[in-house]
Amino acid sequence: MERPMRNSGERPSDVLQFDEAATRKLNEMKEAGRFDDSAIRVAVEEEGASFLYQLEVVKTDSRVEEDDLVLCNGIPFYIDLASAQKLAGATLEYVDAIDGGGFRFENPNQPRLLANPLAARVQQVLDDKINPEVASHGGRVSLMDVQETRVFVRLGGGCQGCGMAAVTLRQGVTTTLMSALPEITEVLDITDHDAGENPYYSN
């Protein structure tokens, strides 16, 4: 695993590391001239029980004083303070797959919502039972919040804007969650279905 430096001559970074595949892919991109006078800005935001990651190619002179600097074989990565706290100990990986590969983060940290024991159990049910099923329709169900015994979810992918979304929520998500976790009293869908771009079933 590549142990990147914060800057020349300093100790390895505790914020972000790179696996061999990511290092190799970044080197290929560097040799192709993708990072001439450029850096990669990494940003992480919390959305419910998930982290949202963004990698953006920026000019090298766009770094600000608060940014953490991580180097991978001479390629600079700029990470703002808030994102660095969420990334501490994470690894950037590269997956090459037939159905679409790319960079992804293996992150030992968790969004704050998952400190709620009920939220953590809801997320486990989503991961183990619900999302594998809705993935067959190109969809996903994301946990957005838990307030006492009420669960708030968002439908995405092929489920967003789908004419069968109410059925999916009622017969699939709600039934499965309440069966696994009887303490749940209500499951609410906060999806903006009008913004769905590729619904599995159109209205």
Secondary structure as the mmCIF struct_conf table of DSSP 4:
data_model
#
loop_
_struct_conf.conf_type_id
_struct_conf.id
_struct_conf.beg_label_comp_id
_struct_conf.beg_label_asym_id
_struct_conf.beg_label_seq_id
_struct_conf.end_label_comp_id
_struct_conf.end_label_asym_id
_struct_conf.end_label_seq_id
STRN STRN1 GLU A 2 GLU A 2
STRN STRN2 MET A 5 MET A 5
BEND BEND1 ARG A 6 ASN A 7
TURN_TY1_P TURN_TY1_P1 SER A 8 GLY A 9
BEND BEND2 GLU A 10 GLU A 10
HELX_LH_PP_P HELX_LH_PP_P1 ARG A 11 ARG A 11
STRN STRN3 PRO A 12 PRO A 12
HELX_LH_PP_P HELX_LH_PP_P2 SER A 13 SER A 13
BEND BEND3 ASP A 14 VAL A 15
STRN STRN4 LEU A 16 PHE A 18
HELX_RH_AL_P HELX_RH_AL_P1 GLU A 20 GLU A 31
TURN_TY1_P TURN_TY1_P2 ALA A 32 ASP A 37
STRN STRN5 SER A 38 GLU A 47
TURN_TY1_P TURN_TY1_P3 GLY A 48 ALA A 49
STRN STRN6 SER A 50 LYS A 59
HELX_RH_3T_P HELX_RH_3T_P1 THR A 60 SER A 62
TURN_TY1_P TURN_TY1_P4 GLU A 65 GLU A 66
STRN STRN7 ASP A 68 CYS A 72
TURN_TY1_P TURN_TY1_P5 ASN A 73 GLY A 74
STRN STRN8 ILE A 75 ILE A 79
HELX_RH_AL_P HELX_RH_AL_P2 LEU A 81 LEU A 87
TURN_TY1_P TURN_TY1_P6 ALA A 88 GLY A 89
STRN STRN9 ALA A 90 VAL A 95
TURN_TY1_P TURN_TY1_P7 ILE A 98 ASP A 99
STRN STRN10 GLY A 102 GLU A 106
BEND BEND4 PRO A 108 PRO A 108
HELX_RH_3T_P HELX_RH_3T_P2 ARG A 112 ALA A 115
BEND BEND5 ASN A 116 ASN A 116
HELX_RH_AL_P HELX_RH_AL_P3 PRO A 117 VAL A 125
HELX_RH_PI_P HELX_RH_PI_P1 LEU A 126 ILE A 130
HELX_RH_AL_P HELX_RH_AL_P4 ASN A 131 VAL A 134
HELX_RH_3T_P HELX_RH_3T_P3 ALA A 135 HIS A 137
TURN_TY1_P TURN_TY1_P8 GLY A 138 GLY A 138
STRN STRN11 GLY A 139 GLN A 147
TURN_TY1_P TURN_TY1_P9 GLU A 148 THR A 149
STRN STRN12 ARG A 150 GLY A 157
TURN_TY1_P TURN_TY1_P10 GLY A 158 GLY A 161
TURN_TY1_P TURN_TY1_P11 GLY A 163 MET A 164
HELX_RH_AL_P HELX_RH_AL_P5 ALA A 165 VAL A 167
HELX_RH_PI_P HELX_RH_PI_P2 THR A 168 THR A 174
HELX_RH_AL_P HELX_RH_AL_P6 THR A 175 ALA A 180
TURN_TY1_P TURN_TY1_P12 PRO A 182 GLU A 183
STRN STRN13 GLU A 186 ASP A 189
HELX_RH_3T_P HELX_RH_3T_P4 HIS A 193 ALA A 195
BEND BEND6 GLU A 197 ASN A 198
BEND BEND7 TYR A 200 TYR A 201
#
